Amino acid sequence: MAARGGGAGSGKSVPPVAGTRISLGAGAKTGNNRTVALLWGITLFLTGIGLIMVLSASSVTSYTQDQGSLGGFTRQLVFAALGLPLMVFAATRKLDFWKRWAWWFFGAGLLLQALVFTPLGFAVGGNRNWLLIGNIQAQPSEALKLALVVWIGAVLLKKEKYLGQVSHELVPVIFPGALLALGLVLGGRDLGTVLIMAALVIGAMYFGGVSFKSLGIIIAGGVIATIFFVVTSENRMKRLFEHSGGESDYSGIGWQPQHGMWALANGGLFGVGLGGSKAKWNWLPAADNDYIFAIIGEELGFVGAMLVIALFIVLAVLMLRVISQARDRFGRAVVGGALVWIVGQAFVNIGVVIRIFPVLGVPLPLISSGGTALVSCLVTMGVVISVARDAKAYREELAEGVSVAR
């Protein structure tokens, strides 16, 4: 499969054959320029939609919590103002920067996640996955996602001549790397985040060219572990089997899914208008976070909800294009992991709101309130753009080589 970069041991970039050399001229350059521009545009557009919807969805709860009606929006705006320069920084780095610092980033991510088990950590909704330093709250697992996917790309690139051997494909990426990262998050009881992280690990390894045998072992182990952690938790079993609301449960497990569906139904085709949501008046507890898609559907209607879905689909297509054009295994693995994380998590969140999936407690990337998640997603998109820019440079190098050969 071309997107996977060939066989398990074929990490080297292969020059184009004679029959395809002409395709590396101006048309390829234009296509790469367009991909980079669209990645910027869609990321900023989704962030803008998020700010508008957080302003609307959080206005009531912010006011009732004595933060003023703009409290939630102001916090999100501050983090967007922090994340955008970091995204620019990430996008303008050469890939050697990420490869050189990958191990350090991963180590820092693990250290920050471990701090949730110290007095600096605290629980939200039963999940101990947060840090409180002064007046600043942070969710280190979001930064760990990015560190993990960059680290996996660097390891696969370093070991590419050994790929195809299961032991080399699983060590150290799975044993102990990914298991340590996922274990720290699971120690805080945040199974939803663990599932997203597990998916991005599989995505990075798949697009990085790991053999199907190793992927099968990883997926089988993941499924067994997930079943175990679900059946051994009464709360998770309730979420799995009672997320539809049950027969008469309007104040427990089924409260949020039920009111989320009511909000979507209230929106109709064109919505009730920005700011007109009824569900945000304390009927939907996570209106500005996990269930912000319900507010989008209520205020912007089916048309607005489908626009958001379409943007994530286009983002997925663009990221697949970057994967197919990446210079090496590192770029394919990193963008593949980012694709599964950001776009995959978006559709998991939407699936929860429309009751395809049980409540997992994961936000809508780039849109839901949550400063750490927003900054992490923006920086990740910056890394994706960095890979896309490198792919553009790589295509230009190949085109120049063809010109010299002629």
N, C-alpha and C positions, 0 to 999 in steps of 0.2 A: 504494500500500500504506500503510495507516494508520500502522503502526509506523515507517515511514520519514519521516513528517512531511510527506507531500504531495509535490509536484513539486520539481524541483531548485532552484527559486528561491522556494519557498513556506515560508520559515522562520518567518513570523509566526504567532502563535497565533490560531486562528480561533474566535470566540465561538460557542457552541452555537446552533443554530437553534431556532425557537420550539417545535417539536415535541419537542425533547429537553431543554428547560430544567428540567423537573421532576426529571430524573435527577440533578441536581446538588445535591440536598438532603442530608438526614441519611444516606441510604444510601451516597452517594459518600464522605462524610466517614468513615463507619464502615469502608468498604472500604480507604481510604487508611491509616487507623489500623492496620488489620489487616496491610496490606502492610508497613508500617514495623516492626511488632512481629515479624512472621514473618522479615523480613530479619535483625533482631537475633538472634532465637532460633536460626535455622538456622546463622548464622555462628558463634555461640558454641557450639552443639552440635557442629558439625564440628571446631571448635578443641579442644573437650573430648575428642572421640574421638581426635583427633590426639595429644594429650598422653598419653592412656592407651596408645595403640598405640606411640608412641615410647618410653614407659617399658618396655614389653614387648620391642619389637624391638631396642632398642639396649642392653639390659642386659648381654648376653654380650660384645659387642664393646667396650663401655665398660670392662668388668671386665678383659678381656684387654689393653687398652691402658693399664692402671694408672690409670684414671680413676674407679674404683669403679663398681658396677653402676648407680648413678644418675647418672653423669656426663652422658650424652647427654640424659636427661630433664631434669636440672637446667638445662642450657643452653637447652633448648626452653622450659622454664617461665619462665626469665628473659626471653626474647624475647617470650613471650606476655604477661608482665606489662608489658613495654614497649609492645607493640603495641596492647593493649586501650585504654589511655588515649589513645593517638594516634588510634585508631578513633573514640572518643567525641569527641575534638576535631574530627576530620574530619566526623563526622556532624552536628555542631552548627554548622558554618560555613554561612553563606548562600552561594548560588552566585556572588555577586559576588566573594567571596574567591578562589575557584578561577579565575574568569575574569581577575581582576586579576593574579594571580601566576603564571598558566600559563606565560608566556614565561620567567620566572625559574626556575621548577621545571624546565622543559625544559633550559635552559642548565646548571643545576646537575647534572642527570642526565647530560648529555653530558660535562661536566667530570669527574665521578666515574668514568664508564666509561672515559674516556681515561687515567685514572690507572693502569689495569691494565697499561699498557705502560711504566710507570715502575718503579723499584725497589720500589715498594709493591705491585706486582702479582705474582701467582704462579699457577701452573697446578694444576688438579685434574683427574685423569683425561685429561690431554692438552689440556684447555681452559683457556686463560689468561683467566679471567673473574672473578678474585677479587682482593680487596685485603686486605692484612695490615697493620693499624695497631696497634702494640703487641701485645697479646694478642687483639685483636678481628679476626675474619675477617668479611668482608662481600662480597656479590655485587651490585655496583652495577647490573647489568642488571635486577634485580628492581625497584629504584626507578625506573629509566629507563622501564620499562613503564608505570608509573602516570603519570609526568611526560609521556610521549608521548601517552597517550590523553587527558589533560586538555588538553594543548596543541592536539591535533587538534580537540577540541570548541570551544576558544576561537577557533581560526583559521576554522573553518567558520561559526561564528556571525558573526564579523567580516566575512566575505566572502559572506554568504548572498545578497545581491542580484546577485552575479556568478556564482553557481552555475548550472550548465547549460552554462557555457563550459569546455571541457576544460582550457585553459591555466590558468584560475583555480582549477579543482578540483585540479590536480596541483601547482601552485606556490602556496605553499611547502610544502604538506603532504608531498608525495612528493619533490619536487626543491626544496631539498636536505634537508628535515627528516627524514623517515622513512629515506631512504637513508643519511644520516649516522649516525643512531642504529643502524640495522641493520648498517652497515658497521663501526662500532666493535666491536660484539659479534662479528660474523663474523671480525674481525681476530684475535680470541682463539680462533677455531676452534670456537665453540659454535653449531653449526648448529641444534640442537634449540631453543635459546632464540630464535634468529633466526626460525625458522618460526612459533613462538608469537607473536612480536612482529609478524611480517608479517600473521598472521591477525587480530590485534587492530586493526591499522591498517585492514584491509579492513572489519572489523566496525564500527569507529567511523565510517568513511566511508559505509558502506551505511546504517546507522541514522541518520547525520547528513544523509542525503538527497542524496548525490552521485549524478550520473547513471550509468546503466548503461554508457554508453560509456567513461567514465573508469574505472569498476570493471573493465570488460573489459580495458582496457589494463594496469591494475595487476596483475590476476590472470595475464594472459598473460606479462607480464614476470617475475612471481614464479615461475611454473612453469618458464620457460626458465632462470632463474638457479639454481633449485633443482636441476634436472637437471644443469646444468654443475658445480655444486659437489659433487654426489654422484659423478658419473662421473670427476671428476678427483682423487678421494680413494680410495685403496685401502681404508682403514679403513671409510669410509662405504659402499663397495660391499659389503664383507664384512657389515656390519651389515644391509644391505638384503636380501642374498640368503642369508646364513647365520644369521640370527637364530633360525631354527627349531632350530638345534643341529647341523645337518649330519649326517653319518653316524656319526661317532665323536668329535665335539668336545665334551668335557665339562670342559675347562679353559681355553677361549678365548672367542671371540665368543659361542658358544651356551651357555656355562655358566650365566649368570644367567637367561636365558629358560627353560632346561630346569628348573632348580631352582625357579623361580617357579611353573611349572605343577605340579610335584610338590607344592609347598606348598599350592596351591589344591586339588589332588586329595585331599590328606591331610585337608583340613578337612571334607569331606563336607557334610552339610546343616546341622548345628549347630556344627561346629568342635570342636577339641580342648580348648577352654577358654583363657581369658586366661593368658598366660605359658607355655602348653604347646607352643609352636611348636618344631619340630625344625630347620626351615630357618634360623632365626636363629643357630643354633650354628655360625656361620662357613661355612654352606653357601650362603648368599645374601648376597653382599658388600654390597649396598645395601638390606639388610632394613629399615632405619629411614628410608630416603629414597625413591629411585625405585621400589623394589619393596615398599613398605609395604603396598600393596593385597594382595599375596600373603600377607603375614602376617595381615592382616585376614581373608582368606578361610580361612586355615589355623586361626586361633584362634577366629573367630566364625562360620565356616562360610558356606554359601551365603546364609543368612538375614542375617548381618551384612554381607556384601559387598553384597547387594541393598539393604540399608538405606542404605548410603553412596551407592550409585547413585541411589536414590530421593530422597535429600536434595539431591543436585546437580540432579536434574530439577526438583524443586520450586523450588530457587533460580533456575533458568533461567526458569521460568514467572513467578516474582515479578519478576525483572528485566525480562522482556518487558512485564509490566504497568506497571512504572515508565516504561519507554520510551514506551508508548502514552499515558501521562498527563502526561509531562514538559511543562514550560512552553514550552521553546524547543529549538532545534536543538542547543545546547550539551549539555543534559541527555540528549537522545536519543543523541548521539554518544558521550558519556562512558560512559553505562550500556551502550550497545551494545558498545563496545570492551571494557569490563570483563566483560561476559557472555561474549564470545568467548574472552577471556583465561582467566578463572577456571574457568568451566564447560567451555569447550573444552579447556583444558589438562588438566582432570580426566579427561575421557573419552579424551584422547590417552594419558595415563599408564595408565589402566585398559586401553586397547587394547594398549599395549605389554606389559603383564603377561600378558594372555590371548593374546598373540602374533598380534593382528590387524595391528599395526604393528611395524616394526623398532625396535630400541632407540634412543631419541632422547635419553635422559638428562634428562627433565623431571620434576620432583616432582609429587606429588599436592597441589594447593593446600589450605591450611589444615590438612593432616594430616601430610604428610611432615616429617621433621626438616629444619632449615635456618632459622636465625633471620631472615636478611634476607628470605627468601621469605615467611615467616609474617607479619612486620611489614608488608611491602608489601601482601600480600593483605588484611590486617585494615584498613589505611588505605584501600585501594581500596573495600572494602565500606562503610567510613565515608562515602566520597564518594558511593557509590550511595545510601546512606540519606539523605545531604544532598539529593540530587536528588529522592528520594521525598518527603521532608518539604516541599521546595519545591513539588512537584506537589500535595501535600495543601493547602498554602496557596493555590495557584493555583485549585484547585477551590472552595475556600471563597470566594475573591474572586469567582469567577464566580457562585456561589450567592447571594452578597450582592448582586451586580449584578442578578440576576434578581428578587430580593425588592424592591429599590428600583424596578425597572421596573414591577412590579405595583402 
